Amino acid sequence: MKVLIVEDEELAVKKLQKTLQSVTSDAEVVGITDSIRSSVKWLQENPTPDLILMDIELADGQSFEIFDKVEVNTTVIFTTSYDEYALKAFKVNSVDYLLKPVQKEDLEAALDKFHRMKKMLLGAEPSGNLNMDSLVKELQQRLQPKEFRKRFLVKQGQKLVSVEVDEIAYFYSDGRVNFFKTKDNRKFIVDYTMDELEAMLDPDRYFRISRSFYVSIESVDQIHDYFGNRLLLHLQPVVDKEAIVSREKVTDFKRWMGK
């Protein structure tokens, strides 16, 4: 099995080679590249390898660009430092990824999966390899920075005003209407459900503590234990209802506050 390694960290390359040899004796590393440019050049000038172990983040950009510049008719196992939850759905979609530093048992499982896929695809496609195009596009979309809402257009009396998201302390619902309060204590009705707001707000800055509350990290003034293994928040500016972190959200909330 001829393997190309695409990785820009020398220590990571050495570890990957050592791990690869410990997992399978028939693996031959036929090339090592450390950038988009060198990878494209290698693929253009050399016979197609059986497998590529490819880091997502290279010194000159994301390795997805390689697929835009040269046809890749080889199965790819990605290596990445991205959080596994961002890639969980992708893992079941016929191609694997490995979290760095790559562990022996993870590489072994990925290679087993690779061999199973090869057997299934032999005879199905002339090359016996996966068509990577749609898979790479899906992964690329998952890892692209998401655009979040920058402002809301809301009513103020008989006129409409634009309020920057940076000015908003928190969003909350009274069960019938949804509101937000700005850091300078202005209150506005917002014409979106809490579920819709979830897709609009940057999760690094806003956290949904319950079905009826979204708080910004800047708005949390004090945190107190509350009965039922919940938390009670004191917010700034003061809110006219209790801001309680629901029991199932407590662990995630603490993690979010500690980032």
N, C-alpha and C positions, 0 to 999 in steps of 0.2 A: 504494500500500500504506500503510494508516494504522496507525501504531505508537504504542502506549502504553509509556512508560518508567517503571518503578517502581524508584526508586533514591534513597537518602537522602544520598548524598554529592554535593555540587554539582560538584566537579571531575570525578567519575566520569560525571555526567550530560553535562557538556560534551564530555568525551572520547568518550563513546558516541555522542552526536549527530554529532560530527565524523567519527567512524569510519563511522557508518551512511551519511552523505552521500557519503563517499568510495567506499563499496562499491556503493551503488545510488542512482540518481537519482530513482526513483519512490517513495522512502520519505518519508512525511509524518508527523512527530511531532505527534500530535493531543492529547497530554496527557503531563504529567510529575507523578507523585505520589511522596511520600517516606515514606509510612507505611502501615500496614495500614488505618487508619481512612480516610485520604484516598483510598486506592486503592479501597476498597469504595464510598465515596461517588461517586467518578468513574465506576466501572463501573455503578452504579445509575442515574446521571443522564445518561449519554452513549451514543451508538450504539456497538455492539460494534466494536472495532478489528480489523484483520486479524491483528495480531501483538502480543504483549506481551513486552518485554525486562524481566525481573524479577530483582532482586537477592534472594537468599535471606534474608540478614540485614538487617532494617530496625531503626530505632531503637526501635520499640515491639514487636518480636518477629520471629519467622520468618514470611516472606511466605505460607507454607502456610495460615495462618489466614484469609487472604483467601478461599480456596476454601471454607472452612466458613461464611462469612458471605454470600457472593453467588455465583450461578451464573456460571461462567466458560466461555463457549463459544468460546474463542479459543486458538489454539496459543500456547504459552509457551516462550520460550528463557530459561533461567535464567542469571544471572551469579552467580559465587560465588568466594570466596577459599578454599574448602575444598580439601583435597588431592585431586588428580585421581584417585588410586587408590580413594578412597572412593566415587567416582561412576562409575568405569569401566564397571561392568555396566549402569548406568542409561543411558549414552550411546547404546547400541544399541537402546534400547527406545522408539523412535519420537519422542522429544523430546530436544532437545539442551541442553547447558549450556556456558558459556564461563567460563574462569578469568580473574579480574581481575588486572591490568588487561587489558581486552579488546583483542586484537590484530586488525588488519584482516583478515588471512587467515583467522583463526578465525571471525570474524563472517560473512565471505563464504561460508565453507563451511557454516555453520549456516543462512544464508539460502537457499543452494542446496538444502539438505536440506528446509527449510520449503516451498519452492516445489514440490519433487518430491512431498512428502506431500500438499500441497493438491490436486495434479493427481490423485493416486491416490484421494483421499477424495471428490472432487467426484462427486456421484451416489450415493456410498455412504452419506452422512449428509446430512440436509437442510441443515445449516449449512455443510457442507464443511470443518468444523473438527474437530480432534481432541477426543475425549472425554478430558478431563484427569484425571478423578477418580482412576482406578486408578493412573495414572502419578505423580500428586502424592503419593498415599498411599505408594507404593513408595519414592519419594525421601525422604519424611518419615521413614519407618522406617529408612532407611539412615543418616540424619543424626542420629537421636535418640541421646542419650547411652546407652551400653549399661550395664546393671547387671552388675557383676562379683561374684564370690563374696566374702562378707565373713568367713566362718568355716567351719571343718571340724569335724565331730563324729567323733572317733576313739577307739579303745580304749586304755585305760591299765590294764593288768592286768585286773581283773574289772569295771572301771567304764568309763563313757564320759565323755570330757571334750570341751569345746568350745574350739577354738583359733582365735583371731582371725588372719586372713590377715596383718595387720600384724606379727604375731609371727614369721612364717615367713621363714627366710633363703633356703631353696632346696628344690626337689623333685628326687629322683633315683631311678633304678631300678637294681637289681642284675641285671636280666634276667628275674627271676621275680616280684619284689615291688617295689612303689613305696613310697617313703618321703618324708617331709619332716623337716627339722631346723629347730627354732626358733632364734631369735637367742641364746637362753640355753642352747643345745646340748642340747635335749631331742629325741629321735628317735621318730617315730610312723609306723606303717603307714597309708597312705592308699588307700582302696578305689576309686580311679579310675585309668584309663589315662592315659598322658602326652597322648594326643590329646584325651581328655575334659577334662583340665586346661587345655589350650590355650584352650578356649572359656570357661573359668571365671575366668581370671586377667587382670588389667589389663595390657595390653601395654606401658604406660608404666612399669610397675614390675617386671614379670617378663619374662624373655627365654628362649626355648628355644634353648640353645646347641648341642644335639645331640639325637639320638633319646631319650636317657636323662637329660637334665638340663634343669631350669628354674631359673634363678637370679634372685634379686632384685637390684636395682641396689645396695642397701645391703650385700649380702653379698660383693661383689667387692672384695677387698683389694689384689691385685696382678694384673697382666696381663703375660705373657711370651710372646715368639715361641716357636713350637713347630714341629718339622719337618713337612713336608707343607703349608706355608702355613697352618698352624693356630695357635691361641692356647691357652696353658695358663693357667688361672685359679687363683689362690690365694684360697680363700674363707674367710670367717669366719661361724660357727665352722668349724674344720677338718673337711674331709670325708674319709671313708675310701676314696675312689677318685678318680682323676684327673678334674678338670673341664676338658674340652677343647672349645674352640669349633671345630666342624667347618668345613672349608674353605669350603663354600658359605654358611656363616652369618657369616663373618668381617666382611664389608663391612657387613651390616645390624647386627651387634653393635657395631661401632665407631660407627656412626651413632646407635644406641640409647644407648650410653654417653655420647655427646657432646651429647645433647639438652639 
